[in-house]
Amino acid sequence: MIMTKPFKPLLWICIVAASLTLGACGSNTVNANSPTAPATDIATAYPNLPRLSGTATIEMVVKGKPILMEVYGDDAPLTAGNFVELVNKGFYNGLSFHRVVKDPQPFVAQGGDPASANPSVPASQLGRGGYRDEGGKERTIPLEILPEGAENPLYSTTFQAAGLDVAPKLAHKRGALAMARSQYPDSASSQFYITLADWSFLDGNYAVFGYVTEGMETVDAIQQGDRIESARVVSGLDGLKAP
């Protein structure tokens, strides 16, 4: 009897990890002034980006059902601030989850490409765009990850590139809310993903900034093409500081 070889999870991990990186954001611009060590004064280092202090609660409605998320400004001030401001602007209303990976194992549901507002744009062309301001300029934010036990996040580099052998405070456990980006660390904009299972291999490479606290069963049921009917800031908006 010939036994078939089992599926190799390492190969699948490499493939799905690439789905978070390649084409995740349209900008290939790296901010040469971004610090590669923890910033002591976020407002001075990044004066043109929104930032959040404290915790904010977000309600996102998909298929008529609410998903509650908590985002942590004290651990990821720029990443959380960017997301909360976009939610408050109504940016995510009507956008779709253009990339949902469940086979052969639950991985992520990803959305936030503004081009997905147009239902005639095929899924194959999504995953490249980000939020653009009133002047048409795409906003990008730096990679921002807080090491466990540290006072400030590490910016603009992965833990591996920085030679850090530590875990992040906010890990990629099931229900993690994190930012998608291109291969360039400082290229995240508006695209986010929610992990459908624990995926520690992403830790230190992508910025987690919150977690789903209620409605994970709704997240599990998301299919590619499902739309965000609405997203709103339930609490914590007073901690948002706009540039």
N, C-alpha and C positions, 0 to 999 in steps of 0.2 A: 504494500500500500504506500502510495506517495503522499506525503504530507505537504500541504500548501504552506508557504511561508506566511507568518502573521504579518499584519500591517506594521510598517516601521514608523513609530510615532515621531522619531527625530526628523525624518523626511517631511512628514506632514507639518510639524512645527515650523520648519524652515519656510515652507510654502505659505502658511497662513501668517507668519510673522511678516513676510514680504508684503502681504496684502495691507498691512497697516502702514507700510513705509513707501513703497513705490507708487507714485501718483497720489499720495494722500493729501498733498497740498500743492498748489500751483507755483508757489514762489520758491526759487532756488537762491534767494538772497540771504547771506549771512551777515548779521550785524557785527561789524568789526569792533564795535565799542562794547559789546556784551562781555561782562566779566565772566571768567571761567572759574571763579572762586566765589564763595558766599558773599553776597552784597550786604553791607551793614545798614545801608540807607536805600531802600527800594525806590522811594519817591525820587531821589536824586539820580540813581542809576538808570531808571526807566521813567522819565517824566511824562512821556507821551502815552503811557499805558494805564488802563484802569487797574485798581487793586482792591482787594477785599480784606477787611479785618474781621475776625470772628467767624461765625458759622451762618450760612444762609440755607434756607430750605426752598427747593424748587419743586413745583408740580408740573409734570409733563403728561399730557393726555394722548394716548394711542389707542385706537379702536374703541373710543368711548370710555376707556378705563384709565384711572390716574396712576401715575408712577411718581412716588416721592423720593427725592434725592437730597442728601445733605452735602454741601461743599464747604471746604475748610480753608478759609482765608489765612489763618495763622500758620498753616503748613505750606500753602501754595498760593500766596497773595496775588500774583499776576495771573496765573492760570485760572484760579477761581474768580478773580475780578473780571477777566475777559468774558468768561462764560456767563456770569450773573448779569453783566451789562448787556450782552447780546440777548439773553432771555428777556430782560426788561425792555429792550427795544422791540420785542416781537419778532426778532430775526428768524427764530427757528420755526415759527408757526407756518405750517404747510409744507415744510421740507420733509424729505423721505429718508428712511434708512436704506441707503443704496447698497450696502454690503453687509450681509448677514451670513455668518459661517457657523454651521451646525454639524456638518459631516466631515470626517467620521466621528468627531467629538464636538460638543458645544464649545465655541470659541468666543466670538464677539458679535454684537450688533452695532454697526457704525452709520452715522448720519452727520448732517450739518453742512453739506455742499449746497451753496445757494442755487446752483444750476438745477438741482433736483426739484425746485419749485415748479419747473416747467415739465409737465408729464410727458411731453413729446421727446424729451432728451433721453436717449437710451442709457441703460445702466452702465454699458461699456464706456460711456463718455463721462461718467461721474467719478468723484473721488479726486478731482484735481483742483477744485476751487475753494476759496475762502472768503471771509467777510471783507467787503470793501467799504470804505468810508464815503461820505458825501462827495468827496473829491475824486472818487474812483480808485484810491490807493488801497491795496490790500494790506490789512493789518496782520502782522505776524508777532508771535510772542516767543520768548526764549524757553528752551527746555529748562524746567524748574523742578528739582526733586530734592526733598529734604531727607538726608540720611538719618537713620535712627539714632537718637541721642544728640544730634547736632542742634544748634540754636538757629541756624539759617540754612536755606536751601542751597544746593549747588546749581549753578547756572551754566547753560550753553555747552554742556558736555555730559556724556553718559558716565555712569560709575566706572565702567570698564576702562574707558578712555582716560579717566582721571586716576586710575589705579586704586580705586576704593573697593575694599573687600568687606562691605557692610550691606545691611539691608536698608531699604527705604522705610520711612515711618508709615507711608501709605502704600500698601502692597497691592498687587493685582490678585486679590481674592475675588470670589464670585460676587458680582454686583458692583465691581469697581467702575468708577467713572473717570475716564482718562482722555487725553488729547492725541489724536492722530497727527502725523507729521510726515514730511518727506525724509530723505536720507540725511538732510541737513538738520542739525539739532534745533536751530532757531526758526523753524518753518511752520510750526503749528499756527492755526488761525481760528477756524470755527468748527472744523470737523472733530467730533468726539466719538468715543466708543464705550460700550458697556460690556464688561466681561461676563460670559455665560457660565464660567467655571473658574476655579483657581488656576492661574497661569503665572507662576513665579519666575519663569524664564524672561518675562517682560520687565521684571523689576530692575530699576536702575537705568532703563533704556527709554521708557515713556513715562510721561508725567500723570500720575494719578492725583486727582484733586477732590474726590468725594466718593460717596457710595449710595447705592439704592437702599433706602430704608423700608419702603413699602411698595408692593406691586411688582415684585420680582417675577411672579407668575405671568404678568402681562409682558414683561421683557422677554421671558422665555418663549412666548407665543409670537413675537415679532417675526414677520417674514419680509424678505426683500421687497421694497416698494411700499411698505406700510408708511403712512405719513404721521408726522407730529401734528395733531389737530390743534394743540395749543401748548404753550409753556409759559409759566408765570412764576414770579418770585413771591413765595408765601410769607417768608420772614427773613430778616437779616439784610434788607436792602439799605438800611441806614449805615451799614458797614462798608458800602461801596464808595470808593473815592475815584471820581472821574478826572481825567487829565485837564 
